Amino acid sequence: MIEVNDIVQISPEVNHQDGFWAGNLLIVTEVKSWGVQGYCRVQGGEAYIRLKTGQFEKVGRLAWVKDEIEL
């Protein structure tokens, strides 16, 4: 079961932007009936993308949630 703040790895078969996202880690921000929405850390910030079920595999869960960290 996938939940918000889970970490998923994008399938190497995902060919968005010529395979740029393949193998990247995505932090789940929303779980949908068709898959997930979330973001990857990229130079300059965060890039949000959507993945259909079957395009990702759960690999873990965040230990620290960005919005809950006191700076």
Backbone as XML, in Angstrom:
<?xml version="1.0"?>
<chain id="A" units="angstrom">
  <residue number="1" name="MET">
    <atom name="N" x="0.835" y="-1.177" z="0.000"/>
    <atom name="CA" x="0.000" y="0.000" z="0.000"/>
    <atom name="C" x="0.886" y="1.247" z="0.000"/>
  </residue>
  <residue number="2" name="ILE">
    <atom name="N" x="0.623" y="2.147" z="-0.903"/>
    <atom name="CA" x="1.377" y="3.398" z="-1.014"/>
    <atom name="C" x="0.643" y="4.488" z="-0.233"/>
  </residue>
  <residue number="3" name="GLU">
    <atom name="N" x="1.418" y="5.285" z="0.526"/>
    <atom name="CA" x="0.865" y="6.380" z="1.314"/>
    <atom name="C" x="1.665" y="7.653" z="1.063"/>
  </residue>
  <residue number="4" name="VAL">
    <atom name="N" x="1.078" y="8.795" z="1.434"/>
    <atom name="CA" x="1.782" y="10.070" z="1.363"/>
    <atom name="C" x="3.061" y="9.962" z="2.195"/>
  </residue>
  <residue number="5" name="ASN">
    <atom name="N" x="4.132" y="10.524" z="1.692"/>
    <atom name="CA" x="5.478" y="10.518" z="2.281"/>
    <atom name="C" x="6.239" y="9.212" z="2.073"/>
  </residue>
  <residue number="6" name="ASP">
    <atom name="N" x="5.679" y="8.295" z="1.301"/>
    <atom name="CA" x="6.446" y="7.129" z="0.886"/>
    <atom name="C" x="7.441" y="7.562" z="-0.189"/>
  </residue>
  <residue number="7" name="ILE">
    <atom name="N" x="8.499" y="6.796" z="-0.332"/>
    <atom name="CA" x="9.486" y="7.023" z="-1.384"/>
    <atom name="C" x="9.332" y="5.881" z="-2.382"/>
  </residue>
  <residue number="8" name="VAL">
    <atom name="N" x="9.155" y="6.240" z="-3.644"/>
    <atom name="CA" x="9.050" y="5.238" z="-4.689"/>
    <atom name="C" x="10.154" y="5.479" z="-5.719"/>
  </residue>
  <residue number="9" name="GLN">
    <atom name="N" x="10.555" y="4.403" z="-6.388"/>
    <atom name="CA" x="11.532" y="4.538" z="-7.466"/>
    <atom name="C" x="10.797" y="4.398" z="-8.785"/>
  </residue>
  <residue number="10" name="ILE">
    <atom name="N" x="11.115" y="5.296" z="-9.694"/>
    <atom name="CA" x="10.471" y="5.320" z="-10.998"/>
    <atom name="C" x="11.048" y="4.208" z="-11.874"/>
  </residue>
  <residue number="11" name="SER">
    <atom name="N" x="10.160" y="3.461" z="-12.501"/>
    <atom name="CA" x="10.567" y="2.335" z="-13.340"/>
    <atom name="C" x="11.533" y="2.778" z="-14.434"/>
  </residue>
  <residue number="12" name="PRO">
    <atom name="N" x="12.521" y="1.941" z="-14.727"/>
    <atom name="CA" x="13.428" y="2.274" z="-15.829"/>
    <atom name="C" x="12.729" y="2.297" z="-17.178"/>
  </residue>
  <residue number="13" name="GLU">
    <atom name="N" x="11.518" y="1.768" z="-17.246"/>
    <atom name="CA" x="10.760" y="1.781" z="-18.496"/>
    <atom name="C" x="9.995" y="3.077" z="-18.719"/>
  </residue>
  <residue number="14" name="VAL">
    <atom name="N" x="9.935" y="3.948" z="-17.717"/>
    <atom name="CA" x="9.250" y="5.234" z="-17.875"/>
    <atom name="C" x="10.122" y="6.122" z="-18.747"/>
  </residue>
  <residue number="15" name="ASN">
    <atom name="N" x="9.575" y="6.571" z="-19.859"/>
    <atom name="CA" x="10.371" y="7.294" z="-20.841"/>
    <atom name="C" x="9.974" y="8.768" z="-20.967"/>
  </residue>
  <residue number="16" name="HIS">
    <atom name="N" x="9.475" y="9.366" z="-19.870"/>
    <atom name="CA" x="9.182" y="10.797" z="-19.899"/>
    <atom name="C" x="10.483" y="11.552" z="-20.143"/>
  </residue>
  <residue number="17" name="GLN">
    <atom name="N" x="10.457" y="12.521" z="-20.993"/>
    <atom name="CA" x="11.624" y="13.352" z="-21.319"/>
    <atom name="C" x="12.851" y="12.495" z="-21.644"/>
  </residue>
  <residue number="18" name="ASP">
    <atom name="N" x="12.676" y="11.583" z="-22.584"/>
    <atom name="CA" x="13.767" y="10.733" z="-23.067"/>
    <atom name="C" x="14.433" y="9.921" z="-21.956"/>
  </residue>
  <residue number="19" name="GLY">
    <atom name="N" x="13.633" y="9.455" z="-20.996"/>
    <atom name="CA" x="14.151" y="8.594" z="-19.946"/>
    <atom name="C" x="14.794" y="9.307" z="-18.774"/>
  </residue>
  <residue number="20" name="PHE">
    <atom name="N" x="14.690" y="10.624" z="-18.727"/>
    <atom name="CA" x="15.311" y="11.409" z="-17.654"/>
    <atom name="C" x="14.865" y="10.930" z="-16.269"/>
  </residue>
  <residue number="21" name="TRP">
    <atom name="N" x="13.580" y="10.590" z="-16.117"/>
    <atom name="CA" x="13.038" y="10.222" z="-14.800"/>
    <atom name="C" x="13.313" y="8.772" z="-14.424"/>
  </residue>
  <residue number="22" name="ALA">
    <atom name="N" x="13.658" y="7.935" z="-15.364"/>
    <atom name="CA" x="13.863" y="6.503" z="-15.104"/>
    <atom name="C" x="14.877" y="6.282" z="-13.990"/>
  </residue>
  <residue number="23" name="GLY">
    <atom name="N" x="14.470" y="5.558" z="-12.959"/>
    <atom name="CA" x="15.352" y="5.232" z="-11.847"/>
    <atom name="C" x="15.392" y="6.263" z="-10.737"/>
  </residue>
  <residue number="24" name="ASN">
    <atom name="N" x="14.828" y="7.447" z="-10.959"/>
    <atom name="CA" x="14.823" y="8.485" z="-9.932"/>
    <atom name="C" x="13.912" y="8.114" z="-8.773"/>
  </residue>
  <residue number="25" name="LEU">
    <atom name="N" x="14.167" y="8.724" z="-7.629"/>
    <atom name="CA" x="13.327" y="8.547" z="-6.453"/>
    <atom name="C" x="12.302" y="9.678" z="-6.393"/>
  </residue>
  <residue number="26" name="LEU">
    <atom name="N" x="11.080" y="9.311" z="-6.052"/>
    <atom name="CA" x="9.976" y="10.266" z="-5.993"/>
    <atom name="C" x="9.362" y="10.203" z="-4.609"/>
  </residue>
  <residue number="27" name="ILE">
    <atom name="N" x="9.089" y="11.365" z="-4.023"/>
    <atom name="CA" x="8.397" y="11.441" z="-2.739"/>
    <atom name="C" x="6.918" y="11.645" z="-3.041"/>
  </residue>
  <residue number="28" name="VAL">
    <atom name="N" x="6.087" y="10.757" z="-2.538"/>
    <atom name="CA" x="4.655" y="10.774" z="-2.822"/>
    <atom name="C" x="3.973" y="11.882" z="-2.015"/>
  </residue>
  <residue number="29" name="THR">
    <atom name="N" x="3.232" y="12.748" z="-2.726"/>
    <atom name="CA" x="2.458" y="13.799" z="-2.069"/>
    <atom name="C" x="0.960" y="13.526" z="-2.138"/>
  </residue>
  <residue number="30" name="GLU">
    <atom name="N" x="0.537" y="12.730" z="-3.131"/>
    <atom name="CA" x="-0.872" y="12.370" z="-3.270"/>
    <atom name="C" x="-0.981" y="10.963" z="-3.842"/>
  </residue>
  <residue number="31" name="VAL">
    <atom name="N" x="-1.914" y="10.208" z="-3.298"/>
    <atom name="CA" x="-2.213" y="8.874" z="-3.816"/>
    <atom name="C" x="-3.551" y="8.967" z="-4.542"/>
  </residue>
  <residue number="32" name="LYS">
    <atom name="N" x="-3.578" y="8.503" z="-5.777"/>
    <atom name="CA" x="-4.780" y="8.556" z="-6.613"/>
    <atom name="C" x="-5.215" y="7.140" z="-6.985"/>
  </residue>
  <residue number="33" name="SER">
    <atom name="N" x="-6.414" y="7.009" z="-7.498"/>
    <atom name="CA" x="-6.894" y="5.690" z="-7.927"/>
    <atom name="C" x="-6.065" y="5.155" z="-9.089"/>
  </residue>
  <residue number="34" name="TRP">
    <atom name="N" x="-5.468" y="6.016" z="-9.889"/>
    <atom name="CA" x="-4.702" y="5.623" z="-11.065"/>
    <atom name="C" x="-3.203" y="5.548" z="-10.800"/>
  </residue>
  <residue number="35" name="GLY">
    <atom name="N" x="-2.736" y="6.026" z="-9.625"/>
    <atom name="CA" x="-1.306" y="6.026" z="-9.335"/>
    <atom name="C" x="-0.947" y="7.018" z="-8.250"/>
  </residue>
  <residue number="36" name="VAL">
    <atom name="N" x="0.137" y="7.776" z="-8.477"/>
    <atom name="CA" x="0.593" y="8.740" z="-7.475"/>
    <atom name="C" x="1.028" y="10.044" z="-8.134"/>
  </residue>
  <residue number="37" name="GLN">
    <atom name="N" x="1.058" y="11.085" z="-7.325"/>
    <atom name="CA" x="1.683" y="12.348" z="-7.681"/>
    <atom name="C" x="2.752" y="12.599" z="-6.636"/>
  </residue>
  <residue number="38" name="GLY">
    <atom name="N" x="3.817" y="13.259" z="-7.041"/>
    <atom name="CA" x="4.873" y="13.553" z="-6.093"/>
    <atom name="C" x="5.966" y="14.369" z="-6.746"/>
  </residue>
  <residue number="39" name="TYR">
    <atom name="N" x="7.102" y="14.458" z="-6.041"/>
    <atom name="CA" x="8.198" y="15.264" z="-6.572"/>
    <atom name="C" x="9.528" y="14.550" z="-6.432"/>
  </residue>
  <residue number="40" name="CYS">
    <atom name="N" x="10.418" y="14.938" z="-7.322"/>
    <atom name="CA" x="11.814" y="14.521" z="-7.275"/>
    <atom name="C" x="12.637" y="15.766" z="-6.973"/>
  </residue>
  <residue number="41" name="ARG">
    <atom name="N" x="13.703" y="15.594" z="-6.240"/>
    <atom name="CA" x="14.617" y="16.708" z="-6.000"/>
    <atom name="C" x="15.483" y="16.875" z="-7.250"/>
  </residue>
  <residue number="42" name="VAL">
    <atom name="N" x="15.544" y="18.083" z="-7.752"/>
    <atom name="CA" x="16.363" y="18.404" z="-8.913"/>
    <atom name="C" x="17.152" y="19.670" z="-8.600"/>
  </residue>
  <residue number="43" name="GLN">
    <atom name="N" x="18.153" y="19.919" z="-9.396"/>
    <atom name="CA" x="18.929" y="21.141" z="-9.199"/>
    <atom name="C" x="17.986" y="22.335" z="-9.268"/>
  </residue>
  <residue number="44" name="GLY">
    <atom name="N" x="17.998" y="23.140" z="-8.255"/>
    <atom name="CA" x="17.139" y="24.318" z="-8.234"/>
    <atom name="C" x="15.816" y="24.105" z="-7.517"/>
  </residue>
  <residue number="45" name="GLY">
    <atom name="N" x="15.536" y="22.898" z="-7.005"/>
    <atom name="CA" x="14.292" y="22.715" z="-6.274"/>
    <atom name="C" x="13.657" y="21.354" z="-6.428"/>
  </residue>
  <residue number="46" name="GLU">
    <atom name="N" x="12.354" y="21.377" z="-6.694"/>
    <atom name="CA" x="11.582" y="20.151" z="-6.797"/>
    <atom name="C" x="10.818" y="20.145" z="-8.113"/>
  </residue>
  <residue number="47" name="ALA">
    <atom name="N" x="10.727" y="18.971" z="-8.737"/>
    <atom name="CA" x="9.969" y="18.803" z="-9.982"/>
    <atom name="C" x="8.845" y="17.820" z="-9.694"/>
  </residue>
  <residue number="48" name="TYR">
    <atom name="N" x="7.610" y="18.252" z="-9.911"/>
    <atom name="CA" x="6.436" y="17.420" z="-9.633"/>
    <atom name="C" x="6.038" y="16.636" z="-10.868"/>
  </residue>
  <residue number="49" name="ILE">
    <atom name="N" x="5.720" y="15.355" z="-10.661"/>
    <atom name="CA" x="5.280" y="14.505" z="-11.766"/>
    <atom name="C" x="4.197" y="13.548" z="-11.291"/>
  </residue>
  <residue number="50" name="ARG">
    <atom name="N" x="3.516" y="12.945" z="-12.248"/>
    <atom name="CA" x="2.485" y="11.942" z="-11.982"/>
    <atom name="C" x="2.957" y="10.610" z="-12.554"/>
  </residue>
  <residue number="51" name="LEU">
    <atom name="N" x="2.661" y="9.533" z="-11.837"/>
    <atom name="CA" x="3.015" y="8.193" z="-12.299"/>
    <atom name="C" x="1.806" y="7.288" z="-12.180"/>
  </residue>
  <residue number="52" name="LYS">
    <atom name="N" x="1.585" y="6.501" z="-13.215"/>
    <atom name="CA" x="0.504" y="5.519" z="-13.189"/>
    <atom name="C" x="0.960" y="4.288" z="-12.406"/>
  </residue>
  <residue number="53" name="THR">
    <atom name="N" x="0.003" y="3.576" z="-11.829"/>
    <atom name="CA" x="0.303" y="2.307" z="-11.172"/>
    <atom name="C" x="1.072" y="1.429" z="-12.159"/>
  </residue>
  <residue number="54" name="GLY">
    <atom name="N" x="2.136" y="0.801" z="-11.688"/>
    <atom name="CA" x="2.981" y="-0.019" z="-12.545"/>
    <atom name="C" x="4.215" y="0.723" z="-13.032"/>
  </residue>
  <residue number="55" name="GLN">
    <atom name="N" x="4.247" y="2.054" z="-12.844"/>
    <atom name="CA" x="5.407" y="2.839" z="-13.270"/>
    <atom name="C" x="6.367" y="3.126" z="-12.113"/>
  </residue>
  <residue number="56" name="PHE">
    <atom name="N" x="6.108" y="2.554" z="-10.959"/>
    <atom name="CA" x="6.938" y="2.826" z="-9.789"/>
    <atom name="C" x="6.890" y="1.644" z="-8.833"/>
  </residue>
  <residue number="57" name="GLU">
    <atom name="N" x="7.864" y="1.639" z="-7.914"/>
    <atom name="CA" x="7.945" y="0.596" z="-6.894"/>
    <atom name="C" x="8.306" y="1.261" z="-5.569"/>
  </residue>
  <residue number="58" name="LYS">
    <atom name="N" x="7.596" y="0.932" z="-4.507"/>
    <atom name="CA" x="7.890" y="1.509" z="-3.197"/>
    <atom name="C" x="9.245" y="1.005" z="-2.717"/>
  </residue>
  <residue number="59" name="VAL">
    <atom name="N" x="10.076" y="1.940" z="-2.215"/>
    <atom name="CA" x="11.383" y="1.562" z="-1.691"/>
    <atom name="C" x="11.568" y="1.982" z="-0.235"/>
  </residue>
  <residue number="60" name="GLY">
    <atom name="N" x="10.664" y="2.801" z="0.297"/>
    <atom name="CA" x="10.823" y="3.224" z="1.690"/>
    <atom name="C" x="9.853" y="4.318" z="2.075"/>
  </residue>
  <residue number="61" name="ARG">
    <atom name="N" x="10.218" y="4.978" z="3.161"/>
    <atom name="CA" x="9.381" y="6.040" z="3.714"/>
    <atom name="C" x="10.301" y="7.135" z="4.245"/>
  </residue>
  <residue number="62" name="LEU">
    <atom name="N" x="9.862" y="8.381" z="4.143"/>
    <atom name="CA" x="10.663" y="9.482" z="4.670"/>
    <atom name="C" x="10.863" y="9.337" z="6.172"/>
  </residue>
  <residue number="63" name="ALA">
    <atom name="N" x="12.075" y="9.602" z="6.640"/>
    <atom name="CA" x="12.340" y="9.646" z="8.074"/>
    <atom name="C" x="11.989" y="11.018" z="8.636"/>
  </residue>
  <residue number="64" name="TRP">
    <atom name="N" x="12.209" y="12.057" z="7.825"/>
    <atom name="CA" x="11.893" y="13.424" z="8.214"/>
    <atom name="C" x="11.055" y="14.051" z="7.115"/>
  </residue>
  <residue number="65" name="VAL">
    <atom name="N" x="9.960" y="14.674" z="7.484"/>
    <atom name="CA" x="9.079" y="15.336" z="6.523"/>
    <atom name="C" x="9.440" y="16.810" z="6.502"/>
  </residue>
  <residue number="66" name="LYS">
    <atom name="N" x="9.713" y="17.328" z="5.326"/>
    <atom name="CA" x="10.202" y="18.703" z="5.152"/>
    <atom name="C" x="9.339" y="19.720" z="5.888"/>
  </residue>
  <residue number="67" name="ASP">
    <atom name="N" x="8.029" y="19.643" z="5.798"/>
    <atom name="CA" x="7.141" y="20.626" z="6.421"/>
    <atom name="C" x="7.126" y="20.530" z="7.939"/>
  </residue>
  <residue number="68" name="GLU">
    <atom name="N" x="7.630" y="19.427" z="8.492"/>
    <atom name="CA" x="7.610" y="19.232" z="9.939"/>
    <atom name="C" x="8.948" y="19.519" z="10.594"/>
  </residue>
  <residue number="69" name="ILE">
    <atom name="N" x="9.970" y="19.831" z="9.802"/>
    <atom name="CA" x="11.311" y="20.104" z="10.331"/>
    <atom name="C" x="11.398" y="21.555" z="10.750"/>
  </residue>
  <residue number="70" name="GLU">
    <atom name="N" x="11.834" y="21.798" z="11.987"/>
    <atom name="CA" x="12.039" y="23.163" z="12.449"/>
    <atom name="C" x="13.446" y="23.602" z="12.087"/>
  </residue>
  <residue number="71" name="LEU">
    <atom name="N" x="13.525" y="24.743" z="11.417"/>
    <atom name="CA" x="14.839" y="25.260" z="11.014"/>
    <atom name="C" x="15.245" y="26.414" z="11.905"/>
  </residue>
</chain>
